[in-house]
Amino acid sequence: MKPTIPGRVHAQGLDRPRLGSAVEVVRHLCCVQSQLPDMALWAVARRTGGLTLADLQASFDRGDVVRTHVLRPTWHLVDVADVPWLQALTGPRVERLMAASNRTIDLSADTVQRSVEVVVEAVAGDEPRTRSEIADRLAEAGLPSTGQALAHVVMQAEIEARIVSGPMRGRQHTYRPLAPRPVTESRDELLARVATRYARGHGPFRDRDLAWWTSLTLTDSRRAIELAGMRPVEHTDAADDGYWTLDDPVLADAPLVMLLPNFDEYISYARDPDDFAVMGGSAADIMRGAGLVMVRGRLAGTWSRAVTAREVAVSVDVVPRLTRAVRAGIEREADAFGRFLSRDVALTITG
């Protein structure tokens, strides 16, 4: 990881809790990656003064924030007001990237668009619809309704900013229509906007970090930096320079220990191979887990959780030598995670 970039920990809201709600956190970060919904909500809670999973699930069900495919694209929590302009800027690029994948599963552009219309119509009523209910409507129309084809056409409707997530129905996710919101800004204005939002929520960054995060080209990323009036960060002790900032970085020490989700926005940049070298495995292997252990801001291990009705078992595997201070920090973080889930904690530390 790159904790020595001045201002990154503070910009991320990780030095101390200073945001009071899900929507404040999500707006600040612009997007919060959320393949694992509960861990994404932990990423949000970690930046607040102690909101619980129940608090954040209620906020999600109210629609304060939505979960949709955007940027790379993968699942993200987003302020609903940000969906239209983000999709307007990044959607065309994502569609081009998806077109090649669609061809491998014999999903033509015409079939995708006809399917999108059925998806939008399926969610148009008063009740949000589950994916299986959407699949039934596609099957009735004689359109692809299973596997990757189903996932891709639903994702296309999201990328077109026509549907977003609805409230949970038991354990099932639902979808609802997104009211049209015209995007009147020019492409250059949107490029400046995305660079500004990324800088404020993530701290100093490189051109390739913004390109990775948005799926835009490196040329577009560099133009966004110029249009936003960014200025270079000087005197970092990172291996490579070329970092940009909008405001003077606010210097802050990272907490001694952080138990973060494995896709936390703290690591939402173009990672380098040596970022994961301490773990002795590939980045893909490490990211399959539930979470990352950060010691003084650097990757130092992984952690997982197993949740029952009364307890959460937290298993931490730390690579460096385990000091008493680090152990105490892990215990504090595990206790905070237990409070987030409203569960007792059974902690196991190895390493």
TORFIMAR-582497 format. One record per residue (C-alpha): residue in three letters; y negated, z negated, x negated. Coordinates in Angstrom, 3 decimals, padded with zeros to 6 digits, always signed. Layout:
<recs>
(rec 'ala' (Y Z X))
...
</recs>
This chain:
<recs>
(rec 'met' (+000.000 +000.000 +000.000))
(rec 'lys' (-003.633 +000.219 -001.041))
(rec 'pro' (-005.270 -003.165 -000.359))
(rec 'thr' (-007.723 -002.842 -003.228))
(rec 'ile' (-009.852 -000.257 -001.416))
(rec 'pro' (-013.004 -002.270 -000.677))
(rec 'gly' (-013.458 -003.009 +002.990))
(rec 'arg' (-010.089 -001.848 +004.333))
(rec 'val' (-008.777 -005.264 +005.414))
(rec 'his' (-012.024 -006.200 +007.178))
(rec 'ala' (-012.432 -002.806 +008.834))
(rec 'gln' (-008.908 -003.169 +010.193))
(rec 'gly' (-009.733 -006.534 +011.782))
(rec 'leu' (-007.016 -008.251 +009.753))
(rec 'asp' (-009.058 -010.680 +007.658))
(rec 'arg' (-009.768 -012.847 +010.722))
(rec 'pro' (-009.417 -012.379 +014.490))
(rec 'arg' (-012.719 -011.171 +015.879))
(rec 'leu' (-011.772 -008.944 +018.834))
(rec 'gly' (-011.174 -010.436 +022.256))
(rec 'ser' (-009.187 -007.931 +024.323))
(rec 'ala' (-006.707 -005.083 +024.131))
(rec 'val' (-009.348 -002.508 +024.899))
(rec 'glu' (-011.685 -003.877 +022.190))
(rec 'val' (-008.932 -003.589 +019.564))
(rec 'val' (-007.830 -000.137 +020.672))
(rec 'arg' (-011.410 +001.165 +020.841))
(rec 'his' (-012.122 -000.234 +017.400))
(rec 'leu' (-009.057 +001.395 +015.824))
(rec 'cys' (-009.480 +004.493 +018.061))
(rec 'cys' (-005.672 +004.807 +018.382))
(rec 'val' (-002.790 +002.370 +017.820))
(rec 'gln' (+000.566 +003.979 +017.037))
(rec 'ser' (+003.131 +002.706 +019.522))
(rec 'gln' (+006.678 +003.998 +019.305))
(rec 'leu' (+007.883 +000.431 +019.902))
(rec 'pro' (+005.684 -000.846 +022.745))
(rec 'asp' (+006.148 -004.563 +022.107))
(rec 'met' (+005.410 -004.193 +018.397))
(rec 'ala' (+002.345 -002.067 +019.121))
(rec 'leu' (+001.093 -004.861 +021.354))
(rec 'trp' (+001.784 -007.315 +018.509))
(rec 'ala' (-000.457 -005.108 +016.323))
(rec 'val' (-003.158 -005.546 +018.970))
(rec 'ala' (-002.585 -009.289 +019.375))
(rec 'arg' (-002.615 -009.812 +015.588))
(rec 'arg' (-006.284 -008.755 +015.653))
(rec 'thr' (-007.298 -011.070 +018.528))
(rec 'gly' (-007.626 -014.802 +018.911))
(rec 'gly' (-004.116 -015.285 +020.281))
(rec 'leu' (-003.446 -012.963 +023.226))
(rec 'thr' (+000.196 -012.997 +024.285))
(rec 'leu' (+002.590 -010.201 +025.134))
(rec 'ala' (+002.243 -011.127 +028.813))
(rec 'asp' (-001.562 -010.912 +028.536))
(rec 'leu' (-001.395 -007.486 +026.942))
(rec 'gln' (+001.271 -006.131 +029.275))
(rec 'ala' (-000.937 -007.108 +032.209))
(rec 'ser' (-003.865 -005.321 +030.566))
(rec 'phe' (-001.699 -002.244 +030.041))
(rec 'asp' (-000.470 -002.260 +033.645))
(rec 'arg' (-004.103 -002.440 +034.834))
(rec 'gly' (-004.820 +000.696 +032.831))
(rec 'asp' (-007.265 -000.951 +030.430))
(rec 'val' (-005.528 +001.105 +027.740))
(rec 'val' (-002.994 +003.902 +028.110))
(rec 'arg' (-000.025 +005.062 +026.063))
(rec 'thr' (+000.173 +008.781 +025.425))
(rec 'his' (+001.105 +011.391 +022.850))
(rec 'val' (-001.938 +012.220 +020.762))
(rec 'leu' (-002.797 +013.076 +017.143))
(rec 'arg' (+000.354 +013.815 +015.086))
(rec 'pro' (+001.567 +013.730 +017.940))
(rec 'thr' (+003.346 +010.488 +018.552))
(rec 'trp' (+002.918 +007.646 +021.013))
(rec 'his' (-000.412 +005.860 +020.702))
(rec 'leu' (-002.297 +003.251 +022.681))
(rec 'val' (-005.714 +004.731 +023.477))
(rec 'asp' (-008.779 +003.802 +025.494))
(rec 'val' (-008.526 +006.154 +028.478))
(rec 'ala' (-012.123 +007.300 +027.886))
(rec 'asp' (-011.148 +008.578 +024.429))
(rec 'val' (-008.205 +010.690 +025.582))
(rec 'pro' (-010.118 +013.837 +026.654))
(rec 'trp' (-012.158 +014.328 +023.486))
(rec 'leu' (-009.293 +013.426 +021.151))
(rec 'gln' (-007.008 +015.921 +022.870))
(rec 'ala' (-009.761 +018.564 +022.961))
(rec 'leu' (-010.160 +018.254 +019.186))
(rec 'thr' (-006.571 +017.788 +018.013))
(rec 'gly' (-004.544 +019.276 +020.879))
(rec 'pro' (-004.834 +022.969 +019.874))
(rec 'arg' (-003.541 +022.203 +016.382))
(rec 'val' (-000.693 +020.085 +017.751))
(rec 'glu' (+000.247 +022.841 +020.213))
(rec 'arg' (+000.575 +025.310 +017.326))
(rec 'leu' (+002.775 +022.860 +015.441))
(rec 'met' (+004.926 +022.281 +018.530))
(rec 'ala' (+005.321 +026.011 +019.248))
(rec 'ala' (+007.710 +026.426 +016.325))
(rec 'ser' (+009.793 +023.486 +017.516))
(rec 'asn' (+009.833 +024.878 +021.050))
(rec 'arg' (+011.257 +028.161 +019.759))
(rec 'thr' (+014.197 +026.344 +018.175))
(rec 'ile' (+015.241 +025.064 +021.605))
(rec 'asp' (+014.529 +028.360 +023.394))
(rec 'leu' (+011.553 +026.948 +025.251))
(rec 'ser' (+009.109 +029.792 +025.819))
(rec 'ala' (+005.370 +029.363 +026.232))
(rec 'asp' (+005.640 +030.623 +029.812))
(rec 'thr' (+008.354 +028.087 +030.644))
(rec 'val' (+006.298 +025.298 +029.094))
(rec 'gln' (+003.242 +026.109 +031.198))
(rec 'arg' (+005.210 +026.494 +034.435))
(rec 'ser' (+006.897 +023.164 +033.679))
(rec 'val' (+003.558 +021.459 +032.985))
(rec 'glu' (+002.314 +022.450 +036.431))
(rec 'val' (+005.409 +020.878 +038.000))
(rec 'val' (+004.943 +017.706 +035.921))
(rec 'val' (+001.293 +017.393 +036.969))
(rec 'glu' (+002.197 +017.952 +040.611))
(rec 'ala' (+005.014 +015.382 +040.381))
(rec 'val' (+002.613 +012.600 +039.333))
(rec 'ala' (-000.191 +013.604 +041.690))
(rec 'gly' (+000.684 +011.136 +044.444))
(rec 'asp' (-000.300 +007.511 +044.821))
(rec 'glu' (+002.749 +006.187 +042.969))
(rec 'pro' (+003.212 +006.671 +039.211))
(rec 'arg' (+006.429 +008.497 +038.382))
(rec 'thr' (+009.143 +007.704 +035.861))
(rec 'arg' (+010.447 +010.339 +033.478))
(rec 'ser' (+013.696 +010.587 +035.449))
(rec 'glu' (+011.727 +011.272 +038.631))
(rec 'ile' (+009.771 +013.970 +036.823))
(rec 'ala' (+013.049 +015.418 +035.550))
(rec 'asp' (+014.343 +015.637 +039.128))
(rec 'arg' (+011.287 +017.663 +040.150))
(rec 'leu' (+011.740 +020.025 +037.197))
(rec 'ala' (+015.419 +020.490 +038.053))
(rec 'glu' (+014.513 +021.290 +041.672))
(rec 'ala' (+012.173 +023.993 +040.367))
(rec 'gly' (+014.918 +025.474 +038.186))
(rec 'leu' (+013.155 +024.465 +034.973))
(rec 'pro' (+014.479 +022.626 +031.881))
(rec 'ser' (+014.845 +018.967 +032.767))
(rec 'thr' (+016.837 +017.258 +030.019))
(rec 'gly' (+016.725 +016.384 +026.343))
(rec 'gln' (+014.095 +017.799 +024.023))
(rec 'ala' (+012.901 +020.330 +026.580))
(rec 'leu' (+011.976 +017.558 +029.020))
(rec 'ala' (+010.261 +015.565 +026.269))
(rec 'his' (+008.274 +018.596 +025.114))
(rec 'val' (+006.952 +019.656 +028.511))
(rec 'val' (+005.893 +016.106 +029.382))
(rec 'met' (+004.231 +015.859 +025.982))
(rec 'gln' (+002.440 +019.150 +026.621))
(rec 'ala' (+001.003 +017.751 +029.856))
(rec 'glu' (-000.244 +014.748 +027.855))
(rec 'ile' (-001.761 +016.947 +025.130))
(rec 'glu' (-003.618 +018.883 +027.818))
(rec 'ala' (-005.080 +015.512 +028.955))
(rec 'arg' (-003.614 +015.953 +032.422))
(rec 'ile' (-001.300 +012.920 +032.516))
(rec 'val' (-001.137 +009.527 +030.808))
(rec 'ser' (+001.002 +006.426 +031.097))
(rec 'gly' (+001.100 +004.326 +034.237))
(rec 'pro' (+002.193 +000.702 +034.648))
(rec 'met' (+005.688 -000.389 +033.736))
(rec 'arg' (+008.227 -000.253 +036.545))
(rec 'gly' (+010.686 -002.880 +035.428))
(rec 'arg' (+011.830 -001.586 +032.041))
(rec 'gln' (+010.857 +002.010 +032.796))
(rec 'his' (+007.655 +003.681 +031.664))
(rec 'thr' (+005.745 +005.702 +034.225))
(rec 'tyr' (+003.181 +008.496 +034.212))
(rec 'arg' (+000.067 +009.042 +036.299))
(rec 'pro' (-002.557 +011.799 +036.518))
(rec 'leu' (-005.642 +011.678 +034.332))
(rec 'ala' (-008.836 +012.535 +036.149))
(rec 'pro' (-010.584 +015.528 +034.558))
(rec 'arg' (-013.387 +014.552 +032.173))
(rec 'pro' (-015.236 +017.582 +030.768))
(rec 'val' (-015.756 +017.513 +027.014))
(rec 'thr' (-019.226 +018.910 +026.378))
(rec 'glu' (-019.491 +018.250 +022.638))
(rec 'ser' (-019.130 +021.108 +020.179))
(rec 'arg' (-016.215 +021.194 +017.775))
(rec 'asp' (-018.490 +020.132 +014.910))
(rec 'glu' (-019.686 +017.173 +016.969))
(rec 'leu' (-016.087 +016.196 +017.667))
(rec 'leu' (-015.193 +016.470 +013.988))
(rec 'ala' (-018.050 +014.145 +013.074))
(rec 'arg' (-017.022 +011.775 +015.837))
(rec 'val' (-013.388 +011.489 +014.744))
(rec 'ala' (-014.361 +010.881 +011.106))
(rec 'thr' (-016.822 +008.178 +012.184))
(rec 'arg' (-014.284 +006.435 +014.421))
(rec 'tyr' (-011.563 +006.578 +011.785))
(rec 'ala' (-013.864 +005.136 +009.127))
(rec 'arg' (-015.046 +002.263 +011.321))
(rec 'gly' (-011.551 +001.252 +012.371))
(rec 'his' (-009.615 +001.929 +009.187))
(rec 'gly' (-012.014 +001.486 +006.303))
(rec 'pro' (-012.655 +003.821 +003.376))
(rec 'phe' (-010.355 +006.843 +003.368))
(rec 'arg' (-009.527 +010.094 +001.587))
(rec 'asp' (-009.842 +013.559 +003.080))
(rec 'arg' (-006.043 +013.841 +003.240))
(rec 'asp' (-005.811 +010.504 +005.076))
(rec 'leu' (-007.943 +011.824 +007.935))
(rec 'ala' (-006.033 +015.119 +007.944))
(rec 'trp' (-002.711 +013.245 +008.183))
(rec 'trp' (-003.945 +010.926 +010.939))
(rec 'thr' (-005.377 +013.674 +013.131))
(rec 'ser' (-003.011 +016.605 +012.317))
(rec 'leu' (-006.121 +018.617 +011.456))
(rec 'thr' (-006.236 +020.802 +008.366))
(rec 'leu' (-007.592 +019.513 +005.087))
(rec 'thr' (-010.484 +021.949 +005.469))
(rec 'asp' (-011.332 +020.462 +008.874))
(rec 'ser' (-011.047 +016.945 +007.463))
(rec 'arg' (-013.492 +017.740 +004.678))
(rec 'arg' (-015.914 +019.303 +007.131))
(rec 'ala' (-015.639 +016.212 +009.372))
(rec 'ile' (-016.525 +013.987 +006.415))
(rec 'glu' (-019.560 +016.130 +005.626))
(rec 'leu' (-020.722 +016.330 +009.245))
(rec 'ala' (-020.406 +012.557 +009.679))
(rec 'gly' (-022.642 +011.922 +006.676))
(rec 'met' (-020.022 +009.976 +004.750))
(rec 'arg' (-020.707 +008.868 +001.222))
(rec 'pro' (-018.244 +008.246 -001.617))
(rec 'val' (-016.897 +004.805 -002.447))
(rec 'glu' (-017.442 +003.925 -006.087))
(rec 'his' (-015.506 +001.709 -008.474))
(rec 'thr' (-012.196 +001.336 -006.642))
(rec 'asp' (-009.192 +000.371 -008.721))
(rec 'ala' (-006.926 +002.662 -006.740))
(rec 'ala' (-004.836 +005.158 -008.664))
(rec 'asp' (-006.933 +008.016 -007.351))
(rec 'asp' (-010.533 +008.135 -006.220))
(rec 'gly' (-012.123 +010.365 -003.617))
(rec 'tyr' (-012.589 +007.696 -000.931))
(rec 'trp' (-015.308 +007.999 +001.685))
(rec 'thr' (-017.154 +005.451 +003.782))
(rec 'leu' (-019.720 +005.409 +006.546))
(rec 'asp' (-021.239 +001.978 +005.918))
(rec 'asp' (-021.238 -000.436 +003.017))
(rec 'pro' (-017.687 -001.858 +002.909))
(rec 'val' (-017.415 -005.507 +003.945))
(rec 'leu' (-015.387 -007.237 +001.263))
(rec 'ala' (-012.722 -009.676 +002.448))
(rec 'asp' (-009.485 -011.007 +001.050))
(rec 'ala' (-006.279 -010.117 +002.834))
(rec 'pro' (-004.386 -013.049 +004.357))
(rec 'leu' (-001.724 -014.364 +001.988))
(rec 'val' (+001.046 -013.134 +004.320))
(rec 'met' (+001.017 -010.719 +007.243))
(rec 'leu' (+003.991 -009.763 +009.410))
(rec 'leu' (+002.885 -006.364 +010.680))
(rec 'pro' (+004.630 -003.720 +012.790))
(rec 'asn' (+006.164 -000.957 +010.696))
(rec 'phe' (+003.663 +001.581 +012.110))
(rec 'asp' (+000.601 -000.675 +012.000))
(rec 'glu' (-002.722 +001.132 +011.625))
(rec 'tyr' (-003.071 -000.691 +008.286))
(rec 'ile' (-000.769 +001.966 +006.836))
(rec 'ser' (-002.029 +004.903 +008.916))
(rec 'tyr' (-002.958 +007.172 +006.057))
(rec 'ala' (-001.220 +009.810 +003.918))
(rec 'arg' (+001.183 +007.551 +002.087))
(rec 'asp' (+002.071 +008.105 -001.562))
(rec 'pro' (+005.657 +007.737 -002.853))
(rec 'asp' (+004.779 +004.677 -004.926))
(rec 'asp' (+003.501 +002.856 -001.823))
(rec 'phe' (+007.112 +001.954 -001.049))
(rec 'ala' (+008.461 +001.737 -004.596))
(rec 'val' (+008.772 -002.061 -004.498))
(rec 'met' (+011.414 -001.770 -001.752))
(rec 'gly' (+013.784 +000.462 -003.681))
(rec 'gly' (+014.445 +002.733 -000.700))
(rec 'ser' (+012.943 +005.760 +000.942))
(rec 'ala' (+009.908 +005.469 +003.175))
(rec 'ala' (+011.996 +006.741 +006.094))
(rec 'asp' (+014.553 +003.952 +005.589))
(rec 'ile' (+011.875 +001.286 +005.406))
(rec 'met' (+010.027 +002.552 +008.487))
(rec 'arg' (+013.163 +002.369 +010.642))
(rec 'gly' (+012.825 -001.405 +010.782))
(rec 'ala' (+010.673 -003.462 +013.122))
(rec 'gly' (+008.066 -004.640 +010.680))
(rec 'leu' (+006.570 -004.830 +007.214))
(rec 'val' (+005.863 -007.989 +005.227))
(rec 'met' (+002.540 -007.883 +003.418))
(rec 'val' (+001.789 -010.412 +000.667))
(rec 'arg' (-001.852 -010.374 -000.460))
(rec 'gly' (-002.179 -007.056 +001.319))
(rec 'arg' (+000.684 -005.298 -000.472))
(rec 'leu' (+004.103 -004.350 +000.840))
(rec 'ala' (+006.537 -007.093 -000.153))
(rec 'gly' (+009.439 -006.829 +002.289))
(rec 'thr' (+010.583 -006.085 +005.800))
(rec 'trp' (+011.271 -008.143 +008.885))
(rec 'ser' (+013.079 -007.776 +012.186))
(rec 'arg' (+013.250 -009.633 +015.478))
(rec 'ala' (+015.911 -010.293 +018.099))
(rec 'val' (+014.574 -011.597 +021.399))
(rec 'thr' (+016.478 -013.629 +023.976))
(rec 'ala' (+015.260 -015.383 +027.117))
(rec 'arg' (+014.219 -018.519 +025.219))
(rec 'glu' (+014.075 -017.641 +021.542))
(rec 'val' (+013.084 -014.985 +019.056))
(rec 'ala' (+015.112 -014.782 +015.856))
(rec 'val' (+012.838 -013.565 +013.059))
(rec 'ser' (+014.602 -012.334 +009.906))
(rec 'val' (+012.425 -011.784 +006.846))
(rec 'asp' (+013.583 -010.068 +003.658))
(rec 'val' (+011.105 -010.501 +000.816))
(rec 'val' (+011.411 -008.637 -002.482))
(rec 'pro' (+009.199 -010.619 -004.906))
(rec 'arg' (+009.993 -014.169 -005.935))
(rec 'leu' (+009.435 -016.436 -002.951))
(rec 'thr' (+006.850 -019.130 -003.727))
(rec 'arg' (+006.223 -022.163 -001.533))
(rec 'ala' (+002.854 -020.760 -000.534))
(rec 'val' (+004.379 -017.444 +000.545))
(rec 'arg' (+007.143 -019.220 +002.435))
(rec 'ala' (+004.544 -021.312 +004.270))
(rec 'gly' (+002.599 -018.138 +005.066))
(rec 'ile' (+005.727 -016.500 +006.483))
(rec 'glu' (+006.364 -019.560 +008.618))
(rec 'arg' (+002.823 -019.438 +010.007))
(rec 'glu' (+003.156 -015.751 +010.842))
(rec 'ala' (+006.549 -016.241 +012.482))
(rec 'asp' (+005.159 -019.084 +014.581))
(rec 'ala' (+002.276 -016.846 +015.674))
(rec 'phe' (+004.758 -014.140 +016.658))
(rec 'gly' (+006.706 -016.712 +018.662))
(rec 'arg' (+003.546 -017.745 +020.510))
(rec 'phe' (+002.836 -014.073 +021.188))
(rec 'leu' (+006.253 -013.743 +022.851))
(rec 'ser' (+006.120 -017.236 +024.412))
(rec 'arg' (+009.413 -018.023 +022.660))
(rec 'asp' (+010.756 -020.614 +020.260))
(rec 'val' (+011.283 -019.186 +016.768))
(rec 'ala' (+014.437 -019.214 +014.658))
(rec 'leu' (+013.321 -018.047 +011.220))
(rec 'thr' (+015.569 -016.765 +008.424))
(rec 'ile' (+014.113 -015.811 +005.035))
(rec 'thr' (+016.075 -014.018 +002.323))
(rec 'gly' (+014.996 -012.718 -001.027))
</recs>
